[in-house]
Amino acid sequence: MEGVNVVVKEDKSVEKLINKRARKLQQKYTRKRRINEKLLKKQTPLQRTFSVIGDILCVMIVVFAGIVCFSGLNSRLQHICPTFAGYSNLTVVTGSMINSGFNPGDSVVVRSVNAKTLHEGDKIAFYVYSKDYNSFDIDTCAWIRNENIPENEYVTNFVSIFGFQKRPIIEAAKSNAKLVFHHIRKVYEDPNGQRWFKTYGSSNSDDDAWYISENMIVGLYCNTKTAHFFAKVISIANSGFGFLLLLIPLLLLSTIIVIESLKNAERAKLELDCVEEKRKITDPICVKNNVGFNMDTKTKYKILAQSTPKNRNEYISLLWREGTAPASIRKYYSRKNILLAYDRKMLKLNRECEKMFKDGVNAKKIATYYNKQKQLIGEEQITLRQELKKKAE
């Protein structure tokens, strides 16, 4: 049988070929279709962008409200002045700073600062703690002039965001030490490198009687828009009504996030069970949790491969919403059926040629018949593919 390529395949070989081509088709459609099927409706890129931005803003609000609430609660528990993100809000109670423009009842915002950068004349808030200033010995200290001090340097560390203060300040606050807002008269440094500050009230005739160590400094006066914003936040967090106003939405949003996380965890477990064939996508619990809709495309094809011809349509309806994938799925199965029909016809043709060879038919006639029939089968397949392409368009 010279020039005749007759190959007789068993049914298993044909099925292997079909399955191989089917896998390639699955991979092709998986690459081409990138639909966000975690949502129950198809979204445009703009809608998806706004959805992501909304989620980010929601998380940011929850985190911000949580930190503010914690900061307010922490300030109360530690008995320190209301503090948040390095900013502290205090109220002027005496007339010692009237000449500087601060009257009794005024709200003042100070920000945590590097005490090594404080100058003469700076307005600072500090705790007057006798246990601290009684240890000062001016004879051992050096007076530091302004020209030897760098510019003011504000300090905000991670711990201060939650309203925490240095341990010496907490001890002073719990001991009911007096919180004062005054000017710096002079700056001193002891042999250990620790700085001390002589202070005064601009409306007082005499300087203060104490020397304040850098450990007692709450912050440096800050009069920026950011400082006033944080002052309002601190005031809200430390008022009973404001605290509830922040706490209630925080608890609601946190509850929603936790519930959604639990649902997603349950859905992920059900999805894994379906892939491992421990459950079926048609189980009531899977249908209730929309497990099929939330799967990625690759997983959906895996689940669909586990279905039988009898329940395939039901599987498709549980995996894809109407309008998102059925057309692609129909195209996939149509192409698979075209390939299957082609392989079966070629198998039949090969067996016919083998029978003709056994019956003693001339090899040339067999070759002519084989090539003609193969061409007809090929043309038929091309026609079917063209029809399928037109339907898809």
Residue pairs with C-beta under 8 A, 6 or more apart in sequence:
1 357
1 363
1 366
1 367
2 363
2 367
3 367
4 353
4 363
4 366
4 367
4 370
5 370
6 350
6 353
6 354
6 357
6 366
6 370
7 350
8 347
8 350
8 351
8 354
9 17
9 347
9 350
11 347
14 343
14 344
14 347
17 343
18 336
18 339
18 340
18 343
21 336
21 339
22 336
25 332
25 335
25 336
26 301
26 332
29 297
29 301
29 328
29 332
30 297
30 298
30 301
33 297
33 325
33 328
34 297
35 42
35 297
35 324
35 325
36 42
36 43
36 48
37 293
37 294
37 295
37 296
37 297
37 300
37 320
37 321
37 324
38 293
38 294
39 51
40 290
40 293
40 321
41 321
42 323
42 324
43 51
58 253
59 257
61 249
61 253
62 250
62 253
62 254
62 257
65 246
65 247
65 249
65 250
65 253
66 250
66 254
67 84
67 85
67 161
67 162
68 84
68 233
68 236
68 237
68 246
69 237
69 243
69 246
69 247
69 250
70 162
70 163
71 82
71 83
71 84
71 85
71 161
71 162
71 163
71 234
71 237
72 82
72 84
72 163
72 234
72 237
72 238
72 243
73 243
74 162
74 163
74 164
75 81
75 82
75 83
75 163
75 238
76 238
78 164
78 165
78 170
78 173
78 174
79 170
79 173
79 174
80 163
80 165
80 169
80 170
80 173
81 88
81 89
81 90
81 125
81 173
81 179
81 218
82 88
82 89
82 90
82 163
82 234
82 235
82 237
82 238
83 89
83 160
83 163
83 164
83 165
83 234
84 161
84 163
84 230
84 233
84 234
84 237
85 156
85 160
85 161
85 230
86 111
86 112
86 154
86 155
86 156
86 157
86 160
86 161
86 219
87 109
87 110
87 111
87 112
87 219
87 222
87 227
87 230
87 231
87 234
88 109
88 110
88 111
88 112
88 125
88 218
88 219
88 234
89 107
89 108
89 109
89 230
89 231
89 234
89 235
89 238
90 107
90 108
90 110
90 125
90 179
90 181
90 218
91 105
91 106
91 107
91 108
92 102
92 103
92 104
92 105
92 106
92 107
92 108
92 181
93 104
93 105
94 104
94 201
95 103
95 104
95 203
96 182
96 201
96 202
96 203
96 204
97 123
97 181
97 182
97 183
97 201
97 202
97 203
98 202
98 203
99 202
99 203
100 123
100 183
100 202
100 203
102 108
102 181
107 231
107 235
108 125
108 181
108 221
109 221
109 222
109 223
109 227
109 228
109 230
109 231
110 124
110 125
110 181
110 218
110 219
110 220
110 221
110 222
111 154
111 156
111 219
111 220
111 222
111 227
112 154
112 155
112 156
112 160
112 218
112 219
113 124
113 152
113 153
113 154
113 155
113 217
113 219
113 220
114 152
114 153
114 154
114 155
115 195
115 214
115 217
116 149
116 150
116 153
116 195
116 214
117 149
117 150
117 151
117 152
117 153
118 124
118 149
118 152
118 184
118 187
118 195
118 197
118 217
118 220
119 146
119 149
119 152
119 184
119 187
120 145
120 146
120 184
120 185
120 186
120 187
121 146
121 183
121 184
122 152
122 183
122 184
122 220
122 221
123 181
123 182
123 183
123 184
123 220
123 221
124 181
124 182
124 183
124 184
124 197
124 199
124 217
124 218
124 219
124 220
124 221
125 179
125 180
125 181
125 217
125 218
125 219
125 221
126 179
126 180
126 182
126 197
126 199
126 212
126 216
126 217
126 218
127 169
127 172
127 173
127 177
127 178
127 179
127 180
127 216
127 218
128 177
128 178
128 179
128 180
128 210
128 212
128 216
129 168
129 171
129 172
129 175
129 177
129 216
130 210
131 172
131 175
132 168
132 172
132 212
132 213
132 215
132 216
133 210
133 211
133 212
133 213
133 216
136 190
136 196
136 211
136 213
137 190
138 188
138 211
140 190
140 191
141 188
141 189
141 190
141 191
141 196
142 188
142 189
143 186
143 187
143 188
144 187
144 188
144 189
144 195
149 187
152 220
154 220
154 222
165 173
165 218
166 215
168 213
168 215
168 216
169 215
169 216
169 218
172 216
173 179
179 218
180 199
180 208
181 221
182 199
182 200
182 201
182 208
183 199
183 200
183 201
183 202
184 197
184 198
184 199
185 197
185 198
185 199
185 200
185 207
186 197
186 198
187 195
187 196
187 197
187 198
188 195
188 196
188 197
188 198
188 211
189 195
189 196
190 196
194 213
194 214
194 215
195 213
195 214
196 211
196 212
196 213
196 214
197 211
197 212
197 213
197 214
197 217
198 207
198 208
198 211
199 207
199 208
199 210
199 212
200 206
200 207
200 208
201 208
235 242
236 242
236 243
236 245
236 246
237 243
237 246
263 289
266 289
267 289
267 290
267 291
267 294
270 279
270 285
270 286
270 289
270 291
271 291
271 294
271 295
271 299
273 279
274 280
274 281
274 286
274 291
274 303
275 299
275 302
275 303
277 306
279 285
279 286
280 286
281 287
281 291
281 292
281 303
281 315
281 318
281 319
282 311
282 314
282 315
282 318
286 292
286 318
287 318
292 300
292 303
292 315
292 318
292 319
292 320
293 318
293 319
293 320
293 321
295 303
295 319
300 319
300 320
300 325
303 315
303 319
304 312
304 315
304 316
304 319
304 329
307 314
307 315
316 325
316 326
316 329
319 325
320 326
320 329
327 392
331 388
331 391
331 392
334 388
335 385
335 388
338 381
338 384
338 385
338 388
341 381
341 384
342 377
342 381
345 377
346 374
346 377
349 370
349 373
349 374
349 377
352 369
353 366
353 369
353 370
356 365
356 366
356 369
357 363
357 366
